[in-house]
Amino acid sequence: MIAISKPYIGEAEKQAVIEVMESGMLVQGPRTAKLEEKFAAICGTQYAIATSSGTTALHVALLANGIKPGDEVITTPFTFMASVNSILYVGGRPVFVDIEEDTFNINPQLIEAAITPKTKAILPVHLYGYPCNMDMIMNIANKYGLLVIEDACQAVGARYKGKAMGSFGTGCFSLYATKNIMAGEGGMITTNLEDVAQRCRMIRNHGMQRRYYHEMLGYNFRTSDLHSAIGLVQADRLEDFTTKRKANAAFLNEHITSVKTPQVKEDYEHVWHQYTIRVDGGRSRDAAVKNLTDAGIGTGIFYPIPAYRQAHLVEAGYGNLSLPVTELIVNEVISLPVHPQLSQTDLETIVMEVNKL
Ligand SMILES: *Cc1c(COP(=O)(O)O)cnc(C)c1O
């Protein structure tokens, strides 16, 4: 079976974990500080703050930006649920805007119409590693005085007009095992604002700067140096991994002829967290998934249901919402393996089988 994702675990990752074990200092410490420095360098931001996951990075970023109960946050319904749940955690109200058919990202043309006096922030998601149109999003944010919190969990190293994702607003990243670089579990927040960075550090650690003096309500959203040690090794591999993902995607784009393949526009640097095709024209996606599975090709459906149709959002009153492009796309997408560990034979097998669909 050609896996849809496969974490790379080399000797250096193993050695890094053993070194932390032997040091006896397992909790968040020097390796985490180093990983934060590396992330700030990757994103070209002043600050980076590590957390326990991408989900907690989003949660902390929203809190640190002052999103409060009743505040509206504009986002996409076509994303991993954590993007939306983080808004709910702080008592905010997600306001869903439909996506673009060609990029799968939030449609910036539709954002302005969704703004109300309660709108506080835009939370764009760079889905599959493809940047959102940040010129349009930042222009709208500036015009209406809105905050921007980027869900860049799938987009580490991606760039829009040469500027790294996570450096436009407050950036949130995940180091979950299947992400482009991983630490097993882990997250990261990037920002250029010192006060936001400071609040993130405090919220992550029970509102403390000085031990046992709690200046605000905080949480335990720390990571551990065991995880950060893995993340540090992986951060050094980022360029190599991204180069391989790009080459794999280029090969698939060149040779797949049976279905719509993902296209990259000028000014956008895609880091191919997922390579996602569309089974359209009335063809059955279920049948396509079955054929590929039978042929030994792992696939993923990211994501099969719009966020507003998930049980807790239906309960919260979103049940009647229906955004046409999202409704279409959730039924057509299939992600194919594109990870750095694919062999040339794997790529050729994928092309051959997809071209039979
Ligand atoms: C992975 C992911 C998250 C959450 O990250 P975790 O580390 O799994 O908590 C959030 N948003 C998106 C778009 C993701 O892909």
The ligand as a Tripos MOL2 file, in Angstrom:
@<TRIPOS>MOLECULE
LIG
   15    15     1     0     0
SMALL
NO_CHARGES

@<TRIPOS>ATOM
      1 C1         -3.5850   19.8080   11.6410 C.3       1 LIG1
      2 C2         -4.4210   21.0190   11.5420 C.ar      1 LIG1
      3 C3         -4.8380   21.7200   12.6720 C.ar      1 LIG1
      4 C4         -4.6400   21.2380   14.0830 C.3       1 LIG1
      5 O1         -3.3730   20.8310   14.3870 O.3       1 LIG1
      6 P1         -3.1740   19.7160   15.5520 P.3       1 LIG1
      7 O2         -1.7060   19.7530   15.7830 O.co2     1 LIG1
      8 O3         -3.6540   18.4330   14.9910 O.co2     1 LIG1
      9 O4         -3.9580   20.1440   16.7270 O.co2     1 LIG1
     10 C5         -5.5570   22.8930   12.4880 C.ar      1 LIG1
     11 N1         -5.8630   23.3410   11.2760 N.ar      1 LIG1
     12 C6         -5.4970   22.6830   10.1620 C.ar      1 LIG1
     13 C7         -5.8590   23.2610    8.8260 C.3       1 LIG1
     14 C8         -4.7810   21.4970   10.2480 C.ar      1 LIG1
     15 O5         -4.4450   20.8370    9.1460 O.3       1 LIG1
@<TRIPOS>BOND
     1     1     2 1
     2     2     3 ar
     3     2    14 ar
     4     3     4 1
     5     3    10 ar
     6     4     5 1
     7     5     6 1
     8     6     7 2
     9     6     8 1
    10     6     9 1
    11    10    11 ar
    12    11    12 ar
    13    12    13 1
    14    12    14 ar
    15    14    15 1
@<TRIPOS>SUBSTRUCTURE
     1 LIG1         1 GROUP 0 **** ****
